[in-house]
Amino acid sequence: MRLKPRVKFSRRRRKDSRSSVKNLIKGSNTSAIVTLAKLRPASFVISTFLLVLLLFTLVLMLPFCSYSGWTDFHLAFYTASSAISGTGMELVPTSEHWTFFGQFTLMLIIQIGGLGVMTMASLVGSLFSKRMGLTEKILAASDIKSSKYGELGSLLRVVLISMAVIEAVLVAVTFPRFLYMHEDFLHALWHSVFFAVSAFNNAGFDISADGVASWGFNIWIIVPTLFAIFMGSIGFPVILNIFRAIKKRSWHTVSLHTKIVLVAFVVLDLIIVLWFFVVEWGNTHLFTPEINDDPLLHSQALLFTALNTRTEGFEIIDQSALSGATRLLEQIWIFIGGAPASTCSGIKVTTIAVLVLALMSEFRGVSDISIFAKRLSFSSLKVAVTIFFTGIAIVILFIFIILLQTNAPLDIVQFDTISAFANNGLSLGLDQFLTPFTSVLVAILMILGRIGTMTIVASMIRQDFSKFVRYPEENVILG
């Protein structure tokens, strides 16, 4: 009887088998994450956003980030939330509390938050791998509100190039000005870099001890800054579309989205600029006597103040010095915010444009919502209504909570709550009434505003098979 030869496994083969098991386990975990990212990109983006926020909060708490040593959690969380959302609200002065390392961390948070966490990750990944996988495309598309996966490569390149070029130009323009203001070479260079990142990402942070108003509203500072604010707030898809239209020298290639965004920006900016020049021209409490006595300098200051209101939020003036009507208009403009897939928040100009167009169509007795020889879908109207009322509901809820938790006046709570939700940064001084608990609440409101109402709604949606069933239609009495 012949015995079968005894099979001996070498140590190398046993090691390979153990490695295979480990890789299988690791691969199963990775595949679960990839599956979650593909099936529920909105939930994955929110989770990643919060994880990055928590990481930077822990970094800001470290003693070498501030001049006073260890920073309390609520202060670090509030500051990190304000930076990553591009809000610019502060509990402590940036120049006095945070060291160079702390300010550098803030600038990094602002840059990542402005471009989007998943957009930044996709850019870094594509630089190393030279290509983007489907998962990266899905996550980046969710982050920058794009449904055209084929355009994501071009769009991400536009994001990177526009960011680098605009911020570099702003550094080149502001650096000599800061030198002229008697800052030493290294401090002026760092100041210009920080300001460029903050301006393009519509963050509103500044490391000047006396704020932006100390620059004297110089025209060589105002124009580049307003240009950076505008480019950051119109959205990267609009920049890409305009670039392609210029390259092809054809207006017909400009998309409906780009046309609506540009028209909305022109209309909103014209209204608020005219309002400031008509209503606030004689207000001597806004600027210094030197500016008030010079018509040209006064005009420049009013222009910068008006255009800074809706998206940027640099603290240029004392907001309480404005008339009540102007502050009310500011709140409406702040709530609207910038364009989708931009460095701004708010309910977005396209949302308000769709609602206004629907209202005009109803007044004219027309069933279709049309503009520029194009008809908007009914789903666009449903999304606009959802965004609008979800935003209002969130703001009202937080106004009630903050009023119950503090003794702050209603006008201050209302103004600052809208500003925090829209990631604007203008304030009437709510920070003076905040406790550690309420400061965390305001920080959560900033996060909700940056994530966006539709991303929040999309993360909570579950598969519902009832949507395949259509019930009989019946009208109700309205109005």
C-alpha positions in Angstrom: 0.0 0.0 0.0 1.4 3.3 -1.1 1.1 6.2 1.3 0.5 9.7 -0.1 3.4 11.9 0.4 3.1 14.2 3.4 2.5 17.8 2.3 4.7 20.3 4.1 3.9 24.0 4.2 6.8 26.2 4.4 7.0 29.2 6.8 6.7 31.5 3.8 3.5 29.9 2.5 2.0 30.0 6.0 3.0 33.7 6.3 1.4 34.4 2.9 -1.8 32.7 3.9 -2.0 34.8 7.1 -1.3 37.9 5.0 -4.1 36.9 2.7 -6.5 36.6 5.6 -5.4 40.1 6.9 -5.8 41.6 3.4 -9.2 40.0 3.1 -10.3 41.5 6.4 -8.8 44.9 5.5 -10.3 44.7 2.1 -13.7 43.9 3.5 -13.5 47.0 5.7 -12.3 49.1 2.8 -15.0 47.8 0.5 -17.6 48.6 3.2 -16.4 52.2 3.3 -16.4 52.4 -0.5 -19.9 50.9 -0.7 -21.1 53.5 1.8 -19.5 56.3 -0.2 -21.1 55.1 -3.4 -24.6 54.4 -2.0 -24.8 57.3 0.4 -22.3 60.0 -0.7 -24.1 62.7 1.3 -23.8 60.8 4.6 -20.2 59.9 3.8 -19.3 63.6 3.1 -21.0 64.8 6.3 -19.2 62.1 8.4 -15.8 63.0 6.8 -16.5 66.7 7.3 -17.2 66.2 11.0 -14.1 64.0 11.4 -11.9 66.6 9.8 -13.5 69.3 12.0 -12.9 67.3 15.2 -9.3 66.8 14.2 -8.6 70.5 13.7 -10.4 71.3 16.9 -8.0 69.0 18.8 -5.1 70.7 17.0 -6.2 74.2 18.0 -6.5 73.1 21.6 -2.8 72.4 21.8 -0.7 74.9 23.9 1.6 76.0 21.0 -1.4 77.2 19.0 -2.3 80.1 21.4 -0.4 82.6 23.5 -2.4 81.6 26.6 -1.5 77.8 26.5 -4.2 75.2 26.3 -7.4 76.3 24.7 -10.8 75.3 26.0 -12.7 72.8 23.8 -15.7 75.1 23.2 -13.4 77.9 22.0 -11.4 75.7 19.7 -14.5 74.0 18.4 -16.2 77.4 17.7 -13.1 78.8 16.0 -12.5 75.6 13.9 -16.2 75.5 12.9 -16.1 79.2 11.9 -13.0 78.7 9.8 -14.0 75.5 8.0 -17.4 76.9 7.3 -16.0 80.2 6.1 -18.0 82.2 8.6 -15.3 84.4 10.3 -17.1 84.8 13.7 -14.7 85.0 16.6 -14.9 84.6 20.3 -11.3 86.0 20.7 -9.2 88.2 18.4 -7.2 86.2 15.9 -4.1 88.4 16.2 -4.1 88.4 20.0 -5.0 84.8 20.9 -3.5 82.6 18.2 0.2 82.1 17.6 1.7 81.8 14.2 1.1 78.0 14.3 -2.5 78.6 15.3 -3.0 81.2 12.6 -1.4 78.8 10.0 -3.8 76.1 11.2 -6.7 78.5 10.8 -5.6 79.3 7.2 -5.4 75.6 6.4 -8.9 75.0 7.8 -10.2 77.9 5.8 -8.7 76.6 2.6 -10.0 73.1 3.1 -13.4 74.3 4.1 -13.7 76.7 1.1 -12.8 74.1 -1.5 -14.6 71.3 0.3 -13.3 68.4 2.2 -14.0 65.8 -0.4 -12.9 68.1 -3.2 -9.5 68.6 -1.5 -9.2 64.8 -1.0 -10.0 64.1 -4.6 -7.5 66.7 -5.8 -4.7 65.2 -3.7 -5.6 61.7 -4.7 -5.6 62.6 -8.4 -2.2 64.3 -8.1 -0.7 61.0 -6.8 -2.6 58.5 -8.8 -2.9 60.6 -12.0 -6.5 59.5 -12.3 -9.8 59.6 -10.4 -11.8 56.5 -9.6 -15.6 56.3 -9.6 -15.7 56.6 -5.8 -13.6 59.8 -5.8 -15.8 61.2 -8.6 -19.0 60.5 -6.7 -17.7 62.1 -3.5 -16.3 65.1 -5.3 -19.6 65.5 -7.2 -21.5 65.4 -4.0 -19.2 68.0 -2.5 -19.3 70.5 -5.3 -22.9 69.9 -6.3 -22.1 68.4 -9.8 -24.0 65.6 -11.6 -21.7 65.4 -14.6 -19.0 63.0 -13.7 -17.3 63.4 -17.1 -16.6 67.1 -16.3 -15.2 66.5 -12.8 -11.6 66.3 -14.0 -11.9 69.7 -15.7 -13.8 71.2 -12.9 -11.3 70.1 -10.2 -8.5 71.6 -12.3 -10.4 74.8 -12.5 -10.9 74.7 -8.7 -7.1 74.3 -8.2 -6.0 76.8 -10.9 -8.5 79.6 -10.0 -7.6 79.2 -6.3 -3.9 79.4 -6.9 -4.0 82.3 -9.4 -6.5 84.5 -7.6 -4.8 84.1 -4.2 -1.4 84.7 -5.7 -2.6 87.9 -7.4 -4.1 89.1 -4.1 -0.9 88.4 -2.3 1.1 90.3 -4.9 -1.2 93.3 -4.6 -1.6 93.4 -0.8 2.0 92.7 0.2 3.3 96.1 -0.8 0.4 97.8 1.0 1.2 95.9 4.2 4.9 97.0 3.9 3.7 100.5 3.4 1.8 100.2 6.7 5.1 99.7 8.5 4.9 96.0 8.9 8.2 94.1 8.6 8.9 91.9 5.6 8.0 88.5 7.0 4.9 89.8 8.8 3.7 91.6 5.7 4.2 88.5 3.6 2.3 86.3 6.1 -0.4 88.9 6.5 -1.0 89.1 2.7 -1.1 85.3 2.3 -3.5 84.8 5.2 -5.7 87.7 3.9 -5.7 86.2 0.3 -6.9 82.8 1.5 -9.5 84.4 3.7 -10.8 86.7 1.0 -11.1 84.1 -1.8 -12.8 81.6 0.5 -15.1 84.3 1.8 -14.1 83.5 5.4 -13.9 87.0 6.8 -10.9 86.3 9.1 -8.1 88.8 9.4 -5.0 89.0 11.5 -4.8 92.8 11.6 -5.0 94.2 15.1 -7.3 97.0 14.0 -9.2 95.1 11.3 -9.7 95.7 7.6 -10.9 99.3 8.1 -7.4 100.3 9.2 -6.2 100.0 5.6 -8.0 103.2 4.7 -10.2 101.7 1.9 -7.4 102.0 -0.6 -8.6 101.5 -4.2 -5.7 99.1 -4.9 -6.9 96.9 -2.0 -10.6 97.2 -2.6 -10.7 96.2 -6.3 -8.6 93.0 -6.1 -10.4 92.0 -2.8 -13.8 92.5 -4.4 -12.7 90.5 -7.4 -11.5 87.6 -5.2 -14.7 87.7 -3.3 -16.7 87.7 -6.5 -14.8 84.8 -8.1 -15.0 82.7 -4.9 -18.8 83.3 -4.6 -20.0 82.7 -8.1 -19.0 79.0 -8.0 -16.5 76.8 -9.7 -18.9 75.5 -12.4 -19.6 79.0 -13.5 -15.9 79.8 -13.7 -15.4 76.7 -15.8 -18.3 77.5 -18.1 -17.2 81.1 -18.6 -13.6 80.0 -19.4 -14.9 77.5 -22.0 -17.2 80.2 -23.5 -14.3 82.6 -23.8 -12.1 79.9 -25.3 -14.7 79.1 -27.9 -15.8 82.7 -28.3 -19.4 81.7 -28.2 -22.2 83.0 -25.8 -24.3 80.0 -26.8 -22.1 77.7 -24.8 -22.9 79.5 -21.6 -25.2 77.3 -19.5 -28.5 78.3 -18.0 -27.1 78.0 -14.6 -24.3 80.4 -15.3 -26.7 83.0 -16.8 -29.0 82.8 -13.8 -26.1 83.1 -11.3 -24.6 86.1 -13.1 -27.9 87.9 -13.5 -28.8 87.3 -9.9 -25.4 88.6 -8.7 -25.8 91.8 -10.8 -29.3 92.4 -9.6 -28.6 91.7 -5.9 -25.4 93.7 -5.9 -26.9 96.7 -7.7 -29.8 96.8 -5.2 -27.7 96.8 -2.1 -25.1 99.2 -3.5 -27.8 101.7 -4.4 -29.5 101.2 -1.0 -26.3 102.0 0.8 -25.6 105.1 -1.3 -29.2 106.4 -0.8 -29.9 105.4 2.8 -26.5 105.4 4.5 -24.7 108.3 2.6 -25.5 110.8 5.4 -24.7 108.4 8.2 -21.7 109.9 9.9 -21.3 107.1 12.4 -20.1 104.5 9.9 -16.6 105.9 9.1 -14.1 108.3 10.4 -14.4 112.1 9.8 -11.5 111.8 7.3 -13.4 109.4 5.1 -16.8 111.2 5.5 -15.2 114.5 4.4 -13.7 113.0 1.2 -16.5 112.2 -1.3 -14.3 109.8 -3.3 -13.0 108.0 -0.3 -16.5 107.9 1.2 -17.8 106.3 -2.0 -15.1 103.7 -2.0 -15.9 102.8 1.6 -19.6 102.5 1.0 -19.1 100.4 -2.1 -16.8 98.0 -0.3 -19.1 97.8 2.7 -22.2 97.1 0.5 -20.5 94.4 -1.6 -18.9 92.9 1.4 -22.3 92.3 3.1 -23.9 89.3 1.3 -21.0 86.8 1.2 -17.7 87.9 2.7 -18.4 89.4 6.1 -15.3 91.3 6.9 -15.9 93.4 10.0 -15.5 96.9 8.4 -17.9 98.9 10.3 -20.0 98.7 13.5 -23.2 97.0 12.3 -25.2 98.7 15.1 -24.5 102.1 13.5 -26.5 101.2 10.4 -30.2 102.0 10.2 -32.8 99.4 11.1 -34.0 99.1 7.5 -30.5 98.5 6.3 -29.8 95.8 8.8 -33.1 94.1 7.8 -32.0 94.2 4.1 -28.6 92.8 5.1 -30.2 89.9 6.8 -32.2 89.0 3.7 -29.1 89.3 1.5 -27.0 87.3 4.0 -29.6 84.5 4.0 -29.5 84.3 0.2 -25.7 84.0 0.2 -23.7 83.1 -2.9 -23.9 80.5 -5.7 -23.9 76.7 -5.5 -20.5 74.9 -5.5 -18.8 78.1 -4.3 -16.9 79.1 -1.2 -20.2 80.7 0.1 -23.2 79.4 1.9 -26.8 80.6 2.4 -29.7 79.2 0.5 -28.0 80.3 -2.8 -28.9 82.8 -5.4 -30.2 80.1 -7.8 -32.8 79.1 -5.1 -34.2 82.6 -4.8 -34.1 83.0 -8.6 -36.2 79.9 -9.2 -38.7 81.0 -6.5 -39.0 84.5 -8.0 -39.4 83.0 -11.6 -42.1 80.7 -10.3 -43.9 83.6 -8.7 -43.7 85.7 -11.9 -45.0 82.7 -13.9 -47.9 82.4 -11.6 -48.7 86.1 -11.8 -48.7 85.9 -15.6 -50.9 82.8 -15.6 -48.2 80.7 -17.3 -47.8 77.1 -16.2 -44.1 76.7 -17.3 -41.2 78.4 -15.5 -39.0 79.7 -18.3 -36.0 82.0 -18.7 -33.5 82.6 -21.5 -35.6 80.4 -23.8 -35.3 77.4 -21.5 -37.9 75.8 -19.3 -37.1 74.8 -15.7 -38.2 71.4 -14.5 -40.7 70.9 -11.7 -38.1 69.1 -9.7 -36.0 72.3 -9.7 -38.9 74.2 -8.1 -39.4 71.4 -5.5 -35.7 71.5 -4.5 -35.8 75.3 -4.3 -38.9 75.2 -2.0 -37.2 72.5 0.1 -34.0 74.5 0.5 -35.9 77.8 1.3 -38.2 76.4 4.0 -35.6 74.1 5.5 -33.2 77.1 5.9 -36.0 79.2 7.5 -36.9 76.4 9.8 -33.3 75.9 11.0 -32.8 79.6 11.6 -36.1 80.0 13.5 -35.3 76.9 15.6 -31.9 78.2 16.6 -33.3 81.7 17.3 -35.7 80.2 19.8 -33.0 78.0 21.4 -30.5 80.9 21.8 -33.2 83.2 23.2 -34.1 80.6 25.8 -30.4 80.0 26.7 -29.2 83.6 26.8 -30.5 87.1 27.8 -29.4 88.6 24.4 -31.9 90.9 22.7 -34.0 89.5 19.8 -32.5 91.8 17.1 -28.9 90.7 18.0 -29.9 87.0 18.1 -31.8 87.2 14.9 -29.0 89.0 13.0 -26.2 86.8 14.2 -28.2 83.5 13.8 -28.8 84.3 10.1 -25.2 85.3 9.7 -24.0 82.1 11.3 -26.3 79.9 9.2 -25.3 81.6 6.0 -21.6 81.5 7.1 -21.3 85.3 6.6 -19.6 86.5 9.7 -21.1 89.9 10.3 -22.2 90.3 13.9 -24.1 92.6 16.2 -22.2 91.2 19.2 -23.9 88.0 20.1 -20.5 86.6 21.3 -20.8 88.8 24.4 -23.8 86.8 25.6 -22.6 83.3 24.7 -21.8 80.7 27.3 -19.7 77.6 26.4 -22.9 75.7 25.7 -24.5 78.3 23.5 -21.2 78.9 21.6 -21.2 75.2 20.7 -24.8 75.7 19.5 -23.7 78.5 17.2 -20.8 76.4 16.0 -23.3 73.6 15.1 -25.4 76.2 13.2 -22.3 77.2 11.2 -21.7 73.6 10.3 -25.3 73.0 9.2 -25.0 76.1 7.0 -21.8 74.9 5.4 -22.9 71.4 4.8 -26.1 72.7 3.1 -29.8 72.0 3.6 -30.0 69.6 0.6 -27.0 67.6 1.7 -28.6 67.2 5.2 -31.9 66.2 3.6 -30.3 63.8 1.2 -28.4 62.1 4.1 -31.7 61.4 5.9 -33.6 60.1 2.8 -34.4 56.3 2.9 -35.6 54.2 0.0 -39.3 54.4 -0.2 -41.1 52.0 -2.5 -44.3 54.1 -2.2 -42.8 56.6 -4.6 -43.6 54.0 -7.4 -47.3 54.4 -6.6 -49.2 57.4 -7.8 -52.4 58.3 -6.1 -55.4 60.1 -7.6 -54.9 63.8 -7.8 -57.2 66.3 -6.0 -56.9 70.1 -5.4 -57.2 71.9 -2.1 -58.3 75.5 -1.5 -55.4 77.9 -1.2 -55.2 81.6 -0.3 
